[in-house]
Amino acid sequence: MQQFDVVIVGAGHAGAQAAIGLRQRKFEGTIALIGDEPELPYERPPLSKEYLARDKPFERILLRPAAFWTDKQVTMLPGTRIDAVDAAAHRVTTASGEAIEYGTLIWATGGSPRRLTCTGHDLTGVHGVRTRADVDRLMDELPATTRVVVIGGGYIGLEAAAVLTKLGKHVTLLEALPRVLARVAGEPLSRFYEAEHRTHGVDVRLGAAVDCILETDGRATGVRLADGEVLDCQMVIVGIGIVPAVAPLLAAGAAGGNGVAVDAMCRTSLPDVFAIGDCALHANGFADGAEIRLESVQNANDQANIVAKALTGAEEAYDAVPWFWSNQYDLKLQTVGLSTGHDAAVLRGDPATRSFSLVYLKAGTVIALDCVNATKDYVQGRALVVNRAQVAAERLADASVPLKEMV
């Protein structure tokens, strides 16, 4: 039986950064990094952007080269899935039945793409975008593909639609809600991106419900909508969120549900078990203390560092300001803060210039900014969010006044 001082389950951004952070903080114990993919840890955001577009080979999105992990004495266990956790015995069990003992367990498994539930959801030609293998399969089918249906108008769906359009594919994007990005952005930003995608040739359908995926010989050949319309295609991409991969922890008795619940130091309710990244359900100060999961590289890295500090005698509560980004066509969207629950949205600049910001307020306090090709606003607006600044909407709307003067 293998034994390690720290076992990290999940080799994405959070898990990799936990191992890196521990070594940076001079942790001398043994570390195992367990991932269910065969690859070394790699960046996820480029999968729906530069990697899908073939602008970056896989080697360029590795978080660290192979020699790094050897040099830092991190035992890599790729292609290994953990099916069970015995918290009392401090032991995890792999899918093949091997037991691994730990002193501390860090759960960083992220999640798996949420799947459609309709007929045809599991056909060949229906893809998620979460892993290298997902995108490699998708890319292998592209030469024989002319028409693609993308289901989901969130960032993954929009980014995939942008790349596939640039690759010359005819793309139809289906969003069940009345606008894209409805859960994460204000209406002006939604309408801007809808217009941009339509300008680039994407057939954006709003309020579009899917009835089923049609097939020929086991392969997807179309999408039937609830109103009966059939959209012919050779590929379907599903981007409707993720399901957090926490079943073994919940089965072991950890508190949670939509993720595993953690405290301000990322501890779960199980002894010597932490959880970080997309799967960690935590009370977030930038969401008025609501319990949320944050699916972002920022959250993964920052929570990993909180755990590394806790395990090296420098305990600190997690209170990092959330930030995100999305690249579509020549548009760089940068977001700071969480706009959920805003009661006002101030437009700063003119969307027609393709450089503007949307500032979100709640009870007069700046809680978030969406900045499109407006890096100065993003950099300077961060302080407004961190300091919970109260600024008059009229002043925020004046793009001639730098945001740094409003802090």
Secondary structure as UniProt FT lines:
FT   STRAND          2..9
FT   HELIX           13..24
FT   TURN            25..26
FT   STRAND          31..34
FT   HELIX           45..48
FT   TURN            49..54
FT   HELIX           58..61
FT   HELIX           66..71
FT   TURN            72..73
FT   STRAND          74..77
FT   TURN            78..79
FT   STRAND          82..86
FT   TURN            87..90
FT   STRAND          91..94
FT   TURN            95..96
FT   STRAND          99..107
FT   STRAND          111..113
FT   TURN            119..122
FT   STRAND          126..127
FT   HELIX           132..141
FT   HELIX           142..144
FT   STRAND          147..151
FT   HELIX           155..166
FT   TURN            167..168
FT   STRAND          170..175
FT   TURN            180..184
FT   HELIX           187..199
FT   TURN            200..201
FT   STRAND          203..206
FT   STRAND          210..216
FT   TURN            217..218
FT   STRAND          219..225
FT   TURN            226..227
FT   STRAND          230..232
FT   STRAND          235..238
FT   STRAND          242..244
FT   HELIX           247..251
FT   TURN            252..253
FT   STRAND          260..261
FT   TURN            264..265
FT   TURN            271..272
FT   STRAND          273..275
FT   HELIX           277..279
FT   STRAND          280..283
FT   HELIX           285..287
FT   TURN            288..289
FT   STRAND          291..292
FT   HELIX           297..310
FT   TURN            311..313
FT   STRAND          323..328
FT   TURN            329..330
FT   STRAND          331..337
FT   TURN            340..341
FT   STRAND          344..350
FT   HELIX           351..353
FT   STRAND          355..362
FT   TURN            363..364
FT   STRAND          365..372
FT   HELIX           375..386
FT   TURN            387..388
FT   HELIX           393..396
FT   TURN            399..400
FT   HELIX           403..406
//
